[in-house]
Structures are given as C-alpha cells and as structure tokens.
Amino acid sequence: MKICVIGMGYVGLVAAAGLAGPDRKVVGVESDPAKLRLLYQGEVPIHEPGLDELVRAHAESKQLCFTDRIEEGLAGADFALVAVGTPARLDGRVDLSALYRVSEQIVRNAVHPITVVMKSTVPPGTGRALTERFFSKSATRIRYASNPEFLREGQAVKDWFSPDRIVVGSDDQDVATRVLALYAGIQAPKIRTSVVSAEMIKYAANAFLATKISFINEIATICELVGADVTEVAPALGMDVRIGSQFLRAGIGYGGSCFPKDTKGLEQLSSLNGYDFALLKAVIEVNRRQRISAVRKLRAALGGLLDKRVAVLGLAFKPGTDDVRESPAIEIISYLVDEGAAVSACDPVAVANARTVLPDSVELFQDPYDAVRNSNAVLLATEWDDFTGMDWTKVKRLMAPPFVVFDGRNALARASLEALGFRYSGIGRQGAGDGDEVSTNITFGKKRASQV
Ligand code: UGA
C-alpha cells in the first residue's frame, strides 16, 4: 500500500511516521524548501519528543521518503492524507487557500481511484464543499473521509499510538472501513460518523477544552477577589468524575496554533450561520484578559514598569514544544516593552522561534540564570521543569529588589519562595501585585473587576 501525506507540519509528519511500516510505503510532500532540506538529511524540523527516532528509522528502511512534488507522492497512492495548515485570517475566519490548492492538485494528478483523508482542522461543512467544488468533478473516482486529529504538541508521537478515540467521518461505509483499517494496530474506540459530524467533533473538542481553561481562570479571578486559592479549589473540583481533573490549571491562558484559531473559527462560523455563540465569545475574551491581567499585576508589584527589568521564563506556548504561536509569553512581553520595561527571556528550546517575533530590545538567553540577572521581577510564563526546578536561592542572589516572582502557571513552591524573601504572586491566589495600580492605557484594577 502507498500513502501520500501532504503537509509535513507536526500533524502530517507524525501521521507519516506513524503510518509507515513494512507493508506501507509513505511519501511525505512538503513545499517549504528549508523544511524539506532538513527532512532529506534525516532531521526533523520541529521539537517533538520521539519523532526524530521514528522518522529516521522509517527513512532508513525506505518506508518513508519525502518530496516537494505532489505528483510523485500521489502516483500509485491508495490514500492522500491532507495535513496542510488552515490558519486564522485577521477576522478570525479560517484560511482554506492551501486546502483549495492541494485539492486542485489532487484532481489534476489523480489517474487512478484514490481516497482523500482530511486531517487538517477544517470548519464543519468544508468536506462537503471540497467534494462539490473539486473531487466530484474529477474524471477519476476520488472518495473522501474526514479523520480529525487530536494530537497534542509535545506528546504527538505518544498520542498517535495511544489516542483516546479515532474518528472517521464518511458518507460511504466502505471508505470508512478502509480508513479505519489504517489504524488496525492501534487500540482505541473507533467512531464512524458523517463527514460534517467528524468535522464538528474536532471543533467541539477544542472549544470545550478552551472553555474549561477559561472557566477555571474566571474562578481564579473570583478567588482573588474573595480570598480563596484556586490551587486548592481546582483539584477538589476535578475529583468529581463528571468534571474531570484535566485542563483545570489556572494561568496566563491558552495559546498555540489550535485553541486560539479554532475557538475564533467556530465563533465566526456560528455567526455566519446566524447564531451568536455568546459562551464561546466569553471564553475568547477571558483568555485575552488573562494576559493583560498578568501585565497589570506585574505593574502593581513593581510600582510601574518603566525602567524596571523583568525576566520572562518560558517562551513556548506550553512545555515540551518550541512552538511560540499565540504564546501568552510573547504577547505579555510586547506589553511590558511598550510600557518601558527592559525584558530578558529564556526557553530551553523556543529561543530561535521567539527571536523572529519578539522586539529586538528583548535579550534572549539559553540559561535561565543569565536571564534573571539584575531583574526586579521574574515571570514564569511556561512551566518547563528547567524553571520549576531552579535553585531559587541562587536566583535571589542574582536578582535585584523588590524580588517579585509572578507565577503565571501556579507551578512554583510558593511557601519556599516566600521563605527566601521573594514577593510571590500567582493566579487565583493572594499575593504581591493585587493592588490598584492603574496604567495610562490599561485601566484595570481590583475594584473594577467587572470591567476587566
Ligand atoms: C490542543 C488539543 O489538546 C489537542 O487535542 C488538539 O489535537 C490540538 O490542540 C490541535 O487541535 O491540533 P495543543 O495545542 O498541543 O493541543 O495544546 P494543549 O496541551 O491542549 O494546551 C493548549 C494550551 O492550553 C497551552 O497554552 C496550555 O498551557 C494551556 N492550558 C492547558 C492551560 O492554560 N491550562 C490547562 O489546564 C491546560
């Protein structure tokens, strides 16, 4: 069997490496020359634990190869898995242009029957539209299935081999059976749905997880106002099996290439269909607020940001990845710089990616101890073990007064830090920075919680 996977982002590359095997030759198609060069050399263009080894092993046994020529990938292939980017446009709608391009190319190059399997996240209704606009017009039979992917960055390989479920949406049972057979070796519930339901499952899953995060962040804000501690509240909440303990970590909000884009995409889709998805709008707004609230707290704890030095620990949108897309750290840094703070920052793997999006004035370091030197405040933005496990006595020695630690992920040992003389502040718990400082351009204060 031959499988062509189009788009070597983290979904496409993991799928290509996960599907390759003795009886399956996989050809990965990638149009970016820089990415392709790395893949030819047996290197993986993203930081994804376990992926290098998997790609290299299959490439060496010739079960996996790469090309920039889609016609080469499609020649003789039984399946064309599509995993190209579907980024957000400025108005929040999803940009499907890459998908249209690829669909046209598939139609142009299909000389024998082939099944298109959609792995890119696409708004519900896209499969039907692509079939009408492209695939049904092909002289050769092209069948279609939606097979949404639920991989998390940073544990994508693990998620590929042990998913919670596999969803295949097709209006043809035979197609669904053949697509599910690709996952024969994987133990997981296998769900058959219509194409549009499969597309909806993906959006609903991400929107629900984002809602859970914004919900706990709202509870955290109320905790601050009434004197409760969200790190005590959330675990007890999560013990109710109907609620579940995951995605109840309050913090500076969700980021990445998925939640921000998919929540806005679903909200736009609802609106285009005449429905005001008020709950989802609030989820998006709460997430925006968490970032601004971090700036407000730092400003209050430091008595203004002008000429203060802030060290930001973590640039990736979460630990385990070098992805800085929509990372809360990046946005917070831009506010700090705008307000006149000197910012130094570090990350174990995301410094190179962050350099391309951060203002030049931000000093970047590989070593967190270099980043915290002479800083008045430290912001923990990404809870990498490298940071939570730091020697905080040494950090204190390197820092300057007033020794503020703003724990944007509630991941540090508050009591030990306070014992060392740090002014600790977290999310949803009392601490430094809960005052009423008001900026000239961001007017949020404790007494104005309803406006935040
Ligand atoms: C997310 C979903 O979890 C995957 O199932 C999905 O396949 C993927 O999007 C996608 O659509 O491609 P990912 O973006 O890799 O995966 O990241 P998550 O681990 O879900 O975290 C997203 C953000 O939420 C991070 O910024 C994280 O710090 C934040 N988060 C997560 C919280 O703030 N609190 C939590 O309790 C959990």
Boltz pocket constraint, residues with backbone or C-beta under 6 A from the ligand:
constraints:
  - pocket:
      binder: B
      contacts: [[A, 121], [A, 149], [A, 150], [A, 151], [A, 152], [A, 153], [A, 154], [A, 206], [A, 209], [A, 213], [A, 246], [A, 247], [A, 248], [A, 249], [A, 250], [A, 251], [A, 252], [A, 253], [A, 254], [A, 255], [A, 256], [A, 257], [A, 258], [A, 259], [A, 317], [A, 318]]
      max_distance: 6.0
